[in-house]
Amino acid sequence: MSGMELFILILKLIVALLQLLEAVLKFLR
């Protein structure tokens, strides 16, 4: 696995976590 692939994987993970956080915040309101 190259560094670029790892970077893209981490970016996708961050985006998924942000979407999850947004969903949780909407649910709590």
Backbone atoms as SQL, in Angstrom:
CREATE TABLE atoms (id INTEGER PRIMARY KEY, chain TEXT, resi INTEGER, resn TEXT, atom TEXT, x REAL, y REAL, z REAL);
INSERT INTO atoms VALUES
  (1, 'A', 1, 'MET', 'N', 0.848, -1.203, 0.000),
  (2, 'A', 1, 'MET', 'CA', 0.000, 0.000, 0.000),
  (3, 'A', 1, 'MET', 'C', 0.879, 1.246, 0.000),
  (4, 'A', 2, 'SER', 'N', 0.633, 2.127, -0.958),
  (5, 'A', 2, 'SER', 'CA', 1.444, 3.337, -1.050),
  (6, 'A', 2, 'SER', 'C', 0.939, 4.413, -0.091),
  (7, 'A', 3, 'GLY', 'N', 1.724, 5.445, 0.069),
  (8, 'A', 3, 'GLY', 'CA', 1.344, 6.526, 0.968),
  (9, 'A', 3, 'GLY', 'C', 0.090, 7.244, 0.500),
  (10, 'A', 4, 'MET', 'N', -0.054, 7.350, -0.830),
  (11, 'A', 4, 'MET', 'CA', -1.216, 8.044, -1.388),
  (12, 'A', 4, 'MET', 'C', -2.498, 7.289, -1.071),
  (13, 'A', 5, 'GLU', 'N', -2.468, 5.973, -1.197),
  (14, 'A', 5, 'GLU', 'CA', -3.647, 5.156, -0.888),
  (15, 'A', 5, 'GLU', 'C', -4.017, 5.293, 0.577),
  (16, 'A', 6, 'LEU', 'N', -3.007, 5.311, 1.439),
  (17, 'A', 6, 'LEU', 'CA', -3.245, 5.450, 2.875),
  (18, 'A', 6, 'LEU', 'C', -3.876, 6.811, 3.174),
  (19, 'A', 7, 'PHE', 'N', -3.374, 7.848, 2.500),
  (20, 'A', 7, 'PHE', 'CA', -3.893, 9.203, 2.674),
  (21, 'A', 7, 'PHE', 'C', -5.366, 9.275, 2.282),
  (22, 'A', 8, 'ILE', 'N', -5.711, 8.679, 1.138),
  (23, 'A', 8, 'ILE', 'CA', -7.100, 8.672, 0.663),
  (24, 'A', 8, 'ILE', 'C', -7.993, 7.904, 1.626),
  (25, 'A', 9, 'LEU', 'N', -7.485, 6.788, 2.141),
  (26, 'A', 9, 'LEU', 'CA', -8.246, 5.971, 3.087),
  (27, 'A', 9, 'LEU', 'C', -8.555, 6.771, 4.350),
  (28, 'A', 10, 'ILE', 'N', -7.563, 7.505, 4.847),
  (29, 'A', 10, 'ILE', 'CA', -7.748, 8.323, 6.047),
  (30, 'A', 10, 'ILE', 'C', -8.754, 9.446, 5.785),
  (31, 'A', 11, 'LEU', 'N', -8.676, 10.056, 4.595),
  (32, 'A', 11, 'LEU', 'CA', -9.629, 11.113, 4.250),
  (33, 'A', 11, 'LEU', 'C', -11.053, 10.587, 4.239),
  (34, 'A', 12, 'LYS', 'N', -11.250, 9.409, 3.658),
  (35, 'A', 12, 'LYS', 'CA', -12.582, 8.804, 3.613),
  (36, 'A', 12, 'LYS', 'C', -13.082, 8.514, 5.022),
  (37, 'A', 13, 'LEU', 'N', -12.186, 8.064, 5.888),
  (38, 'A', 13, 'LEU', 'CA', -12.550, 7.761, 7.269),
  (39, 'A', 13, 'LEU', 'C', -12.984, 9.034, 7.998),
  (40, 'A', 14, 'ILE', 'N', -12.241, 10.121, 7.793),
  (41, 'A', 14, 'ILE', 'CA', -12.576, 11.398, 8.424),
  (42, 'A', 14, 'ILE', 'C', -13.939, 11.897, 7.954),
  (43, 'A', 15, 'VAL', 'N', -14.197, 11.790, 6.646),
  (44, 'A', 15, 'VAL', 'CA', -15.487, 12.222, 6.094),
  (45, 'A', 15, 'VAL', 'C', -16.623, 11.403, 6.697),
  (46, 'A', 16, 'ALA', 'N', -16.419, 10.088, 6.816),
  (47, 'A', 16, 'ALA', 'CA', -17.445, 9.207, 7.383),
  (48, 'A', 16, 'ALA', 'C', -17.718, 9.578, 8.844),
  (49, 'A', 17, 'LEU', 'N', -16.655, 9.886, 9.588),
  (50, 'A', 17, 'LEU', 'CA', -16.823, 10.259, 10.992),
  (51, 'A', 17, 'LEU', 'C', -17.568, 11.584, 11.126),
  (52, 'A', 18, 'LEU', 'N', -17.269, 12.537, 10.232),
  (53, 'A', 18, 'LEU', 'CA', -17.958, 13.824, 10.270),
  (54, 'A', 18, 'LEU', 'C', -19.442, 13.661, 9.969),
  (55, 'A', 19, 'GLN', 'N', -19.763, 12.804, 9.011),
  (56, 'A', 19, 'GLN', 'CA', -21.169, 12.560, 8.675),
  (57, 'A', 19, 'GLN', 'C', -21.891, 11.906, 9.848),
  (58, 'A', 20, 'LEU', 'N', -21.214, 10.984, 10.509),
  (59, 'A', 20, 'LEU', 'CA', -21.799, 10.308, 11.667),
  (60, 'A', 20, 'LEU', 'C', -22.042, 11.315, 12.797),
  (61, 'A', 21, 'LEU', 'N', -21.071, 12.188, 13.026),
  (62, 'A', 21, 'LEU', 'CA', -21.191, 13.205, 14.064),
  (63, 'A', 21, 'LEU', 'C', -22.362, 14.141, 13.775),
  (64, 'A', 22, 'GLU', 'N', -22.506, 14.532, 12.510),
  (65, 'A', 22, 'GLU', 'CA', -23.607, 15.410, 12.110),
  (66, 'A', 22, 'GLU', 'C', -24.951, 14.733, 12.347),
  (67, 'A', 23, 'ALA', 'N', -25.033, 13.451, 12.042),
  (68, 'A', 23, 'ALA', 'CA', -26.270, 12.689, 12.242),
  (69, 'A', 23, 'ALA', 'C', -26.611, 12.608, 13.734),
  (70, 'A', 24, 'VAL', 'N', -25.603, 12.396, 14.561),
  (71, 'A', 24, 'VAL', 'CA', -25.816, 12.311, 16.010),
  (72, 'A', 24, 'VAL', 'C', -26.297, 13.658, 16.561),
  (73, 'A', 25, 'LEU', 'N', -25.692, 14.748, 16.087),
  (74, 'A', 25, 'LEU', 'CA', -26.098, 16.071, 16.551),
  (75, 'A', 25, 'LEU', 'C', -27.540, 16.377, 16.169),
  (76, 'A', 26, 'LYS', 'N', -27.934, 15.996, 14.956),
  (77, 'A', 26, 'LYS', 'CA', -29.321, 16.210, 14.519),
  (78, 'A', 26, 'LYS', 'C', -30.265, 15.384, 15.379),
  (79, 'A', 27, 'PHE', 'N', -29.838, 14.175, 15.720),
  (80, 'A', 27, 'PHE', 'CA', -30.667, 13.278, 16.526),
  (81, 'A', 27, 'PHE', 'C', -30.858, 13.837, 17.938),
  (82, 'A', 28, 'LEU', 'N', -29.808, 14.433, 18.499),
  (83, 'A', 28, 'LEU', 'CA', -29.874, 14.954, 19.862),
  (84, 'A', 28, 'LEU', 'C', -30.734, 16.208, 19.967),
  (85, 'A', 29, 'ARG', 'N', -30.836, 16.958, 18.882),
  (86, 'A', 29, 'ARG', 'CA', -31.626, 18.186, 18.934),
  (87, 'A', 29, 'ARG', 'C', -33.061, 17.939, 18.944);
